[in-house]
Amino acid sequence: MQKNEYKVIGVMSGTSLDGIDLVYVNFHFDTRWSFEIIYGETVNYDSHWVEKLRNLVSYSSEDLKELDASYTNYLSEKISHFIKKYNIQEIDAVCSHGHTALHQPDKGLTYQIGNLPQIAEILNETVVCDFRVQDVKYGGQGAPLVPIGDKLLFSEYDFCLNLGGFANLSTDVNSERIAYDVCPVNIVLNKYVKQLGFDFDDKGTIASRGTVNKELLNQLNNLEFYRAGYPKSLGLEWVFKNIFPLIDSFKLEIKDVLRTFVEHIAIQLASEINKKANASVYVTGGGVYNKFLINRLKSHTKNKIVIPSATIIEFKEALIFGFLGVLRLRNEVNCLQSVTGASRSHSSGVIYMPKK
């Protein structure tokens, strides 16, 4: 008989390099799933790790393996500290996304560092991780993975939109969950604002002072990715190849780069959420704090933009990776064919057991 309650630690590190999100969550099942986030914390990366993780696409396979071992140890240390800090006694599993190093699903390739078996040994806990690999083997995009959580934990909203390194969206179409990456967000905005000495554009203030470059905006909006149907996903490689060279070729002031790219994001997001009328859009992720971006999005849509509590904004992805781990422990579907384009829906993730 299956348990109906699980206490797990969810761990997420995203491409925006904001840090490692950790949550201790109680999941409960009684006709439908509910949850309570008991503790949540973001551990910021120091400059050493930011530099290493920012340049993962340039690593050789040998260097990447070496870094994987190092990062797995580092991640284990941060999780262990979280457990001790909050004196967490009851843990069914640690459910970790790791950090994406390579994501080229069309070539059958996806690689998340921080998912080596040693993580279970160091923590002395059951670990569920490496959620993307199996889906890519089944011919899927391996992303996005959050939509099963959107469907089962946040079903009252028409759209779930996350604004992180990339924007991704999930919704129901003909009773089937579909989801896909929409466009880059913080992965681009943060890169350019760093040239002014800031980690991020607080509330979008700098962008709000800039001017839209219409030619750059048109070229961004005409990129081939935006014409493709779902399933589709984005990776760092695509941004390095298609976005940065295009922006840099215009030699604009940073404020104008930010202003133009914010407009680009708002247009791309609105083009998707406007496919349903009178819809509610549940928006999470660090991009929510960019008030200028949110206001630009509102100007392009009549749909209702719903901003949840700070806890959900900060930790929704870590929460859902915890939930993915619970579904994997139950051998229940956590990866949807309708989302990723895989040959079938499946229960994805590797389970490592410590040698107790």
C-alpha positions, -999 to +999 in steps of 0.1 A: +000+000+000+013+034-010+020+061+017-001+092+015+024+115+031+060+123+022+086+147+037+112+155+012+139+180+004+136+196-031+168+210-047+170+232-078+197+252-095+187+271-126+205+286-156+201+322-142+227+312-115+207+329-088+218+301-064+207+267-051+171+266-040+163+242-011+129+234+004+117+210+030+082+200+020+054+179+033+033+164+005+000+148+013-024+129-009-062+127-002-081+126-035-057+152-047-022+164-038-015+192-013+017+205+001+032+226+029+067+242+025+081+240+060+115+256+053+130+272+022+163+288+015+184+300-014+222+295-011+240+320-034+269+308-055+302+325-048+321+341-077+342+309-082+311+288-089+293+314-109+323+316-133+325+278-136+288+273-142+285+302-166+310+286-190+299+250-189+292+249-227+329+255-234+341+225-212+357+194-227+340+161-217+370+153-195+368+187-177+331+183-173+334+149-156+359+164-132+336+194-125+307+170-120+324+152-092+334+185-076+299+200-080+283+169-066+304+172-034+296+210-032+259+204-036+260+176-010+277+200+014+250+226+009+222+201+013+238+187+044+242+222+059+205+229+052+195+197+070+216+205+100+206+242+101+169+234+104+174+202+124+155+182+099+149+147+113+124+130+090+134+127+053+119+103+028+142+115+000+163+143-012+150+151-047+175+171-068+176+185-103+213+192-103+226+219-127+222+217-165+256+215-182+245+205-217+210+203-232+208+193-269+179+169-269+177+169-308+211+152-306+200+128-278+221+147-253+213+162-219+237+163-189+230+176-154+260+178-131+256+171-094+237+138-098+265+113-091+258+083-068+282+097-042+255+123-032+235+095-014+266+083+004+276+118+016+241+127+027+233+092+040+198+097+026+178+083-003+183+106-033+161+109-064+178+128-092+188+129-129+152+134-141+159+145-177+180+117-192+154+090-195+130+113-214+157+122-239+163+085-244+126+081-252+130+108-279+117+137-257+130+171-251+138+163-215+121+196-206+102+212-192+096+189-162+076+212-140+042+208-158+032+177-139+035+197-107+015+226-124-012+201-133-015+183-100-006+211-075-019+243-093-047+231-114-070+261-106-050+284-130-053+284-168-016+290-173+015+285-151+043+308-162+078+307-147+102+335-153+137+322-146+168+320-168+142+311-194+104+316-195+084+284-196+047+280-198+023+251-191-015+248-197-041+222-207-051+218-243-080+193-250-075+179-215-038+173-221-011+191-204+013+208-228+043+230-219+073+245-235+100+271-232+089+305-245+120+327-246+151+336-226+146+360-196+172+364-168+199+346-187+200+376-210+190+405-188+215+396-161+244+392-185+240+427-198+233+445-165+264+428-150+284+451-174+271+480-152+283+462-121+249+449-109+238+412-105+203+421-118+182+450-128+163+458-096+126+461-104+136+467-141+145+503-133+174+505-157+154+489-185+126+514-179+150+543-187+160+528-220+146+531-255+134+502-277+155+496-307+128+486-332+152+469-357+167+447-329+133+440-316+120+429-350+150+406-355+146+390-321+109+384-327+116+368-361+140+342-347+130+307-361+125+292-326+094+314-321+077+300-351+082+263-341+054+244-325+057+226-291+072+206-277+103+228-277+129+238-252+158+262-249+194+258-237+224+280-231+239+270-264+209+285-283+213+318-265+251+319-272+245+312-308+213+333-316+208+360-290+241+374-277+258+379-312+226+395-325+223+420-296+261+427-296+260+435-333+239+466-326+264+481-301+237+497-280+239+513-246+230+487-219+198+505-209+186+502-245+196+465-247+176+459-215+146+479-226+145+462-260+148+427-246+122+433-219+098+443-247+108+412-266+100+390-236+067+407-230+056+403-267+066+366-267+048+358-235+017+377-245+015+359-278+012+326-259-011+336-231-034+355-254-043+322-271-070+318-243-094+346-234-103+356-199-075+333-186-057+334-152-019+333-154+000+322-123+035+338-125+065+326-105+103+328-107+128+356-101+115+375-131+084+384-112+104+410-092+111+428-124+081+451-120+088+468-153+087+435-172+054+425-155+039+459-163+050+455-200+034+420-200+002+434-186+001+461-213+001+433-240-027+412-225-062+414-210-057+381-191-054+381-153-018+381-141-017+364-106+014+369-085+016+344-055+033+346-022+071+352-021+076+316-009+060+302-040+077+327-063+111+318-049+108+281-045+082+267-069+107+248-090+125+233-060+090+224-046+081+206-079+114+188-081+106+175-047+072+164-060+088+147-091+109+127-066+078+117-047+061+105-079+092+086-088+093+069-054+057+058-061+066+047-096+039+071-110+042+092-141+062+124-136+072+131-171+044+138-197+046+127-233+023+155-242+048+180-228+082+166-239+073+148-271+087+115-258+074+082-271+055+077-239+047+092-205+069+077-178+083+078-143+117+094-146+146+098-122+174+077-108+170+065-072+202+062-051+201+044-018+228+050+008+247+020+022+232+020+057 
